[in-house]
Amino acid sequence: MDFVTCALLLLLTCATIHALARTRKPKPKLPPGPSRLPIIGNLLELGQMPHQSLAKLAEIHGPVMSLKLGKITTVVISSAEMAREVLLTHDQFLSNRTIPQSVSVLNHEHYSLAFIPVSPLWRDLRKICNGQLFAHKTLDASQDVRRKKVQQLLGDVQKSSQIGEAVDIGREAFKTTINLLSNTIFSVDLVRSAGTAGEFKDLVTNITKLVGSPNIADFFPVLKKIDPQGVKRKQTKNVAEVLDIFDNLIRQRLKLRESSGSDTHNDMLDALLNISKENEMMDKTMIEHLAHDLFVAGTDTTTSTLEWAMTELVLNPEIMSKAKKELEEMIGKGKPVEESDISRLPYLQAIIKETFRLHPPVPLLLPRKAAKDVDISGFTIPKDAQVLVNVWTIARDPTLWKNSTLFSPERFLESEIDIKGHNFELAPFGAGRRICPGMMLAIRMLLLMLGSLINSFDWKLEDGMKPEDMDMEEKFGITLQKATPLRVVPVNLSN
C-alpha cells in the first residue's frame, strides 16, 4: 500500500472517530451519593426504616442524591425546593411509576390508578375520580353517610367507656373508615364487628407492607421469576381476597339492577356501572381494581393518621385542652363534629396538618420513574431512574420549621401553608398530576373522627401508663404506622 493510500485511510479513520465522538452522548452527571458495594450497590444502607436512613444520607450528600439499589439507579429528593422541581416543574417527565413486584399480581398493574402510566386510560380514571367520585358536590351529597358512621364510632366508644375498657384507636378508626368507604361505594358495611375489622385491617396492612418493603426481586429483575422472598406469592393471595369481596358485591348489584331495570342505590357503584354503559373501559374488572385502590389507600393512610393524631394529643395534654376548648366554644361540649363546623375549627385543622407533618402516611410518596434524562440543580436524573421524594425528612427540615421535631399545631395558625399540593414543604398527598385523588375525602373523614372523639370523651392511658412511657416507634411499609397500637380508655365527660 503506497503512502497516499495510507494517508487517505488514516484521514478517513480520524474523521470517523471524530464524528463518533461528536455524536456520542456525554455521560450524565449523576447527583452525589454514598460509595457503592459491587453488585448490591447501596442496598444495605436502606435498613429497616428507609425514610430515616435516607434522611441521614441526605445530610451528607445533599438534597438531590443518587444511589444504586442493585440494578436500579435511584435518585432521592430531600428538600422542598427540589421536591418542587420533581413534582411540578418536571412533572411531565417524572409522572410514571416504577412497578414493584408486589403490585404486579393478578394484572393489577394494568388497572391500578396509582401505578398505571400517564395515558388515555389513566386520564379517564382521574377524570371519573375528580369529576364524579370525589367532587365537592358528590362529597357534600354523601355527608349523611359520614355522619352515621361517626355516630356509630361514638356509640362503640361509649360502650367501652361504660365498662372502663381501653379502645384500640387504630382498629376503631379502621372499622369506621372502611365502613364509611364501603357505604359510599357499595351502600353496605364491609365489617360489622371489632374482630372482623381487625382481620380486614391485617389484610390491608399486609398489602401495603409488601408494596412498601424492600424486595430483592425489584432490585435484581432477573430474580422475579424465582420470587426469593415469596412477595408475589403472598401478595397474590392478599389481593385475590380483596378482589373476591368486590366481585361478589358487584355481581349482587348487577342482578339487582337487572331485576329493577334502573339504579338501586345512587352510590358510587351505580355511578360506575352507569359509566360502563357508555365507556367500555369501565368494565367490571376495572371497577374491582379501582375499588381495591380506593380501599387499600384510603383505609390504611386515614387510620394511621388518626392514630398518630390521638397519640400526640394524649402525649400533649395542653394541646388536647386547647382543642377541647375550641370545640366547646364553637359547637358545644359533647357534640359530634358536623362537616359544616369544620371551617370554624382552625385549631383542629392545625392539629391534622401538624400530624401530617410529623407523621406523613406515605413517607417516601409512591416511586416515580424518569421518562427521559431530566436535568435538576445541575445534575441529571437518567432515563428510567427511580425517583423517591422523602416528604418525611422535608417536613422535619430545621431550616423550614422552627423546633422541627416538636408537635406544635400553633405553627399553622398564622400560616398559609396547606396540605393540598401547593406547598412543597408539606406535601403528604403528593402534588402535580399524581396527587392523591381521594385527598379531600380523607381530610373530611379525619376532621370528623378526631374532632368527635376528643369533644365527646376525655381520654387516659390504660393500666396507669404515663405519656412519657409510650412507644413512639414507627412500622415502615408503604404507609408509616405506629408500631405499637394506641390503646386509651375513654371517660365520659363531666358536667
N, C-alpha and C positions, 0 to 999 in steps of 0.2 A: 504494500500500500504506500503510495507516494505521499510526500509532505502535505500537498494541497488537500488531498482527501482526508488525511488525519486531522488537519486543521479545521476542515469543514465539519467533520464528525465531532470534534471537541467543541466547536462553536455551537452545534446543534444540541449536544448534551448539556452544555451550560445553560442554554436558553430554555431547555425543557425543565431543568432543575429550578431555574429562577421562576418560571411560570408556575410550577407546582408549589413552590414556596409562597408565592403571592396568593394562590387560591386556597392553600391550607388554612383552615380556621385556627386562630390563636387559641391556645389552651385557656379555658375560662379561669378567671381569678376567683377561686372559692373563698368564702369567708374563713376567718381563722377558726381553729378548733384544737382540741387536745390531740396528742400524738396517738397513733393507731397501732394496734397489735396486728400481726399478719392474720389474714383470713377473717377473723371475727371483728376486726376494727375496734369500735368503741362500745361494743355490746355490754361488756362487764361494768361499764360506768353508769348504766341506767339504774341499777339497783332495784329495790322493792318499791321505791317511791320516785318514779322517773321525773315528776314535776319538780321535786325538791333537788334531785341530783343535777338536773339540767339548770336549775336556778344557780346552784353553786358553780357549775362550769361557766355559766354566763358571766359571773363576777370576774372570772379570769380572762375569758376570751372575747367578751363583748356581747352587745345586743343582737348581733347577727353572727351566728356561729354554725360551723359545719361539722358533722360527724359522719362516720361511716359505720352503719349498723349492718354488719355482714356485707351483703352486696348492695345495700340501699344507701345512697347518698341522702343525708337528711340535713336540712337547714332549720335551725331553731331560732325563733324570734322572741326577744325578751325585753322589749321596750315599747312604750305606747307609740312613739314616733315611727318605729319600724313596723309595728302592727298596722298602722295606717297605710303604709306602703303596700303591705301584703293584702289587707282586707278591703282596701278602697282603691288606691292609685293603680295597682297592678292586678286588681281583682279579676279582670277579663282573662288573664293568662294563668291565674292561680286558683281557679274555682273548682277544678275537678278533684277527685279524691284518689288516694291510694286505697285499694280494696284489700283489707285484711282477710286472711283465710276464713276467719270466724264469721264473716259476712257472706262469703261465697258458699252458702249452703241452700239447698232446695231452690236454686235460682234466685235467691233473694237479692243478689247484687244487680239483677236486671230490672227489679221493680222498686227497690228502696229509694224513696225520695232523698234520703240523707246521703246516699252513695252513688247513685247513677250520675253519669257525666251531664254537664250542661248540654241540653239537646231539646228537640221539639217535645219529647215525652216529659222531660224534666220541667220545661216551661208550662206545659199543660197541667201538670200536677201542682206546681206552685200557684198557678192561676186559680185552680179549684180551691186550694187551701186559703189563699189570701182573699179571694173574691167571694167565697161561699162559706167554707167551714169555719174560718177564724176571722171573718169580717166583723167589724164593730156591731153592725146591725144584727148579725147572727148571734153574737155573744150576748147582746142585750136581750134578745128574744129568749135565750135559754137561762136567764137568771133564776127562774123558779127551780130549775133542776139543781143548781148550785146551792140555793137557799135550803132546799130539802135535805141535801146531803150533809151540809154543815150542821143542821138541826139534829140529824141522826148521829153525827160525830159527838155533839154535845150531850145527847142522850146516853150514848155509850160511856162517855167520861163521867157523867152524873152517877151512873150505876157503880162505877169504881170508887167514886168519892164517898158514896154511902157506906161502903164496907172498908174504906181506908186502903184500897188496893192500888198499887202502883200501875201506871199506864205506860206501855211501850209506845212512845210517841211516834217512832218510825212506822210501826205496824199499823197504828190507828190512822196516821196520815196516809199510808199506802191504801188502806181499805177505802178511805174517803175519796182519795184521788182516783183510784181505779173504777170505783162505782160511779163517780161523777162522769168520768170519761165514757164508761160503758152505757150510762143512761143518755149521755149526749149523742152518742153514735148509734147505739142499738136499743135504747129505751129499756134496758134491763140492768139489774145488779149482777155484776160478774162474780162477786164474792159476797157471802151472806153472814160469815162469822169471822171472828178474830183468827181462828185456826186456819180456815180456808185462806184468809188474807195472808197469813204467814207463809203458807205453801206457795201461793202465787207470787208473793214478794221474793221468795227464794228463787223461783224460776226466773223472774225478770232480772234479779241481781246476778244470777249465773250467766245470763245472756250478755249483760253489759260488762261483767267482769272478763268474760272471754274475748269480747271485742276490744277491750282496753288493755289487757295484759300482754306483755311481750310474748311473741310466739316465734320460735326459731324458724319455722317454715316460711314466715313472712320475710325474714332477713336472708334466707337461702332458698329461693323459689324451687330449686331442684328437689327440695325435701317435701314439697307439698303433697305429692302422691303418697309418701310414706306416713305423713302426719305424725311425727315423732312424739308430740305432746298430747296427741289424741284430741286436739282442739276441734277439728272438723267433725269428728265422730260425736263428741259431747254436744257441740252446738247444733248439729242436725237434729238430735233428739229434742233439745230445748225448743228450737224454732218450730219443729213439727207439732209439739204440744200446743203452742200458741196458735198456729195456723189452723189446727183442727178445731179449736174452740170457735174461731171466727167462721170457719167453713160451715159448722153446724148452725150458727146464728144466721148466716146469710141464706142458707138453704131454707130454714124455717120462714124467714121473711119473704122469700120468693114464692113459696107455697101460699102464704097468707095474701100476698098481693095478687096472685093468680086467681084465688077464690073470690076476693073482694073486687078485683078489677081496678084498684086505684091505690094511692098512698094509704098507709095504715097508721103511721106514727108521726109523720112530718119531722123526722130526726135526720141526722147526718147520713144514715144508711139509705133512707128513702131518697135523699138528695143525690147520693152517689149512684143509686140504681136508676134514677131518672136520667142522670148524665149518661149512663151506659147505653141508653136507648139512642142517643144522638152521637155519642163518641165511642167507637168500638175499643179505643184504648182503655177505657174504664170498665174492664170486664170483672167477673167475679174474682179471678186470681189477683188482679191489681188491687181490688178493694181489700182482700185479705192481707196482702203485704203492706198496704198503706195503713191499715188498722194496726198491724204489728208495729210499725214505726211509731205511730201516734201513742200507742200504749206503752211500749218499752221506753221511749224517750220521755214521754210525759209523766209517767208514774215515778220512775227512778229519780229523776232530777228534782221534781217537786217534793218528793218525800225527803230526800237528803237535805234539801234547803230548809224545809220546815224543821227538821230535827236539829240542824245546826243552829237555827234561829232560836229555838226554845232552849237549847243548851247554853247559848250565850246569854240569854235573859236570866236563866237560873244562876249562872256564874256572876252576873252583874245585877244584883237586886235594885240598885238605884236606877238603872235603865228600865227595868221591869216596872218600877214605881212610876216613872215618867210616862211610860206607855199607858199604864192603867189610868193615870190622871187625865191624859188626853182623851182616852176613850170615854171615861166617865163624864167629862165636860161636854164632849161633842155628841155622844149618842145615849149616854145614860149607863150607870153601873149595871152590869149583869146581862146586858142585851147582846145578842149576836150582831156581828157587823153585816150591814147590807152594802151592796155594791154602790148605791147612791151615797154612802157615807165616806167612801174612800178618799175623795178629793178634799175632805175636811180633816184628814188624819195625816198630816205631814210627818209626824214623828214615827208613826207606824211604817209609813213608806220608807223613811230613812233607815229604820231597822232592817227592812228587807234589802235595801241597797247595800248596807254595811255587811249583811250576811253574804250576799253575792260577792262582795269584795274579798273578804277573808276566806270564804269557802265556796269558790266558784264550782258549780256542779260538774262541769267538764273542764278540768284544769288546763288541758292542752288543746282544747277545741277538737274537732274532728280533723284528721290529717288532710292536707291539700297536696296537690301534685302539679308541678310546673308543666304547662303545655309547650313551652319553648324556653330558651335561655332568657332569664329576666335579670336586668341589672338593678341592684338596690344598694345604695350607700357605698358605691364604688366596688361592690363585689357582684359576682354572678351566681344566681341560683340556676343551676344547669337543668336543661330539659329532663323531665321525668324524675327530678328530685322530689323527695317528700318534704313538706313544709309543716312545721309544728309551731303554733303560736302559744306561748306559755302565759296565758292570762293570769295564772296563779301568781307568778313572780312579778308581773306588771302591776297587779293590784296591791302588791306589798312593796313596791319601789319607794324607798325613803326619799328620793328626790321629787316624787309626785305627791306623797302622802305623809303628813306630819304624824309622828307616832304610828308608823305604818302597821305594826303588829297589834295595836290596841283596838279593841272593839269600841267604836265611838260613833254612834249614829248622828251625833251633833254635827259632824263634819259635812253632812249633806243638807243641813237645814238652810244654810245660806249659799248653797252651791247649785249651779245649773247642770251639773253632771247627771246624766241619766244612764239607764242600762239598756237602751234600745238601739245600740249600734251606732250612735253618733259621737260617742266619746271613747277613745281607744284606750284610755287608762282604766276603763271599767266596761268590759265587753263580754259578760258571762254567756250571752246568747250568740256571740259572734257578731259579724257585720257584713255589709255588702250583700251580694245576691244569695249567699249561702246562710244568711241569718236564720235562726230558728223560726219556722212559720207559726209555731204554737206559743210564741213568747207572750202575747197579750192574755191568752187564756191562763197560762202559768202564773202570771203576775196577779191576776184577779183571784185565782184559787188560793195563792199563798197569803194574800192580804186578808181574805175572808177567814181562812182557817186560823191563822196566827192571831188576828185581832179578836176573833170569837173565843178562842181558848184562853187568852190572857184576861179578857174582860168578863168571862163567866166564872172563872175559878182562881183561887190562889194555888201556888204550886210549891211543893217541897220535895227534897230528895228522899228516897226510901232508906230505911234502916239507919237513920241518923247520919248519913254520909254528909260530909262537908263539901262545899263547892270546890275548894282547893284540891280535894282528893279525886275529882272527876277525871276520867281518862279522856283526853282530847286527841288521841291518836287517830290518824286517817286510815282508811282502807281504799287502796287505789284500784280502780277499774277504769272504764271509760267515764264513769261518774265517781266523784270523790265523796265517799260515805264515811260516817262516823264508825270507827272500828268496834267500839262497844256501844250497843244501843242505849239511848237515853230512856231511863225509867224514872218517872216522877209521880208523886202522889197528888192528885187533885183535891183541893179543900174547898168546900162550899164557902162562898163569900159571907163575911159577917156584915150585919146591917149597920 
